[in-house]
């Protein structure tokens, strides 16, 4: 029996990530050693106190019911975290919302705000979930180019008036994925001014908030006027290595929080209570865990940059996030061709920038998700493959 697929699903073709994974697995089955720097999934464990809290809660029979919403403990922990770190006052009961991972919020918020044919302003290149959310809502995406000459910040003056008039949501992401840039207060003020002028909401994806190096990441909500127009979403996946726990939150504008909460009340029954307790403990933690985590990523960043520079691949040093955004020297017709060649000739997997949008062409994203020795080996493999001799010629 043949089942016709919905028109909506035409937007969800097999991604380049699946194609790269197939190539990687094929190589592995042939006995080829592969170093995977493509997926932004932390290779490090959560803090021990998080695992201990999860283990303790998992032994409590009464904690296996539906949580339905965020617990008071969880929402208060988010509020306290924002006050300590960003001097932002949040009302736990009405300005904080539990999410089942930040992707839950990123994909569902457009369904709350947008009708078919209306616009969502997204960074280009940008995280692939933004396109999924737009497709689910039937909204149009307008890509805001992130260009090197503009410090990878969108140029709002370049957005056509007719697009702004039909815009319902702008998505920002700093520190970014795939572009590991940092935003300024002046930039956020411009975004807030534009949102107020054209009456649209702002969603700041803050998943890499704790992965900064030389300069602390700026919370969108800490900027004057931000609470009037938007919300911020943050995840425990990257900051606390809790990717499999699927726990995150949205915080900010009370009306937007209530609207998203209404949708979610029809979709899910909350996050496992021991996971919420462990997440609250992570936010309340005053140990050196986050400082140490940043130190680990900083060392990885510096090691890989140094090794790649030695062999002729000069890459801009990122100020935050867990990625390198590497420009491909001349010699390849596309970032995908280069990424495929890198697998075949060097056994190194990276993600072509074109997977994140049209303006990602000419770059690859390299994730810092392997120990330093593996990163050194990856650079050695690239040198021995002769790829750089070809593209630098």
C-alpha positions, 0 to 999 in steps of 0.5 A: 500500500502506498501512503502519500506524504503531506505537502508540509513534509516536502520541507523535510528532505534528508539533510546533509547531516544524514548524508555525512553520517552515512559516509562516515559509517561506511568508512568505519565499516571498512575499517577506516579511522574517522575523527568526527568534528561535525556534530555539536554534541558534547563529548564531556560528562555532566558535573558529578552532582548532576548525575548524583541528583538524577540517580537519587531521583530515579530511585524515588517511585513517586517521581515517575508521574507526569510533571506537566509543567516546570516545578517551582524549584526549577523555575526559581533556579532559572530566575536566580541564575538570571539575577546572579549572572545578568542582573535580570529580574524574572518572575518564576511563575510567569516569565519562565517556561520549561522546555523539552530541550531548546529545539522544542521551543525553537520549532514551536514558537513560530506556530504560536506567532505566525500564520502562513505567508508571514515572515520570520527573520532568521540568521543566514547561516543559522541553526537548522531548527529555525527552518523546521519551525518556519515550515511547521508554521507555514511561514516564509523565512527571510535570511539575514546574511551574516558576513565577515565584513559586518562581524557576522551581525545582520544588517537590518538596513538591508531588510526590505520594507515589505518584508518587515511589514509582514514579519512576526518573529526575528530569531537571533543567536549569540554566541552563534551556531554555526557562526561563533560570533558575539553580539553587542549591546548596541546591536541588541538595541537596534533589534529591539527598536526594529521590533517595536517599530514593526510590532514583531517578537524577538527570540534569542537562542542563547544555547551557548551562553556559558561557552565564551572565552575572552568576553562574557556573553551578553543576555538579550534580556539584560538589554533595556527594552528586551522584555517588552519584545522578546524571550530568550531560550537556553539549554542545559545541553551545552553548558552542562553536557546534559544533551540527552536529558532534553531540558531547557527553558524560555524566559522573558516577555510574559505574554509570549511565555503564556502563549507558548505555554498554552501550545505546549499544554496541548503537546506534552506532559513535561520533563521527568521530575528528577531531570528538572531537579538535576537541572535546578541543581546545575543552575544553582551550582557555585563550583568551578565547573563552568569555568573549567568547562570554558577552559577545556574548550578554550584549550581545544580551540587554541590547539586546533587553530594553532595546528591548522595555522601551521599547515596553512589554514588560517581561521579566525579565532572565535570568541564563543560557542564550541565551533570554528567557522572556517573559510575554505581557500580557493580550489573547491567549487562548494563547501560540500565538495570540500567536506566530502573530500575531507572525509575521503582523503583525511578521515575528518568529518566537518559540516559544510556551511551550505547546510546552514543556509545560502550564506554559509557557502564557502565555509565549513563548521568544525566542532570542538568535540574531541580531546586535544590529541584527536584534534592534533591528529585531525590536523595531521591527517589534513596535512598528510592528505595534501588537500590544503596544497590543492586549495592553496595553490 
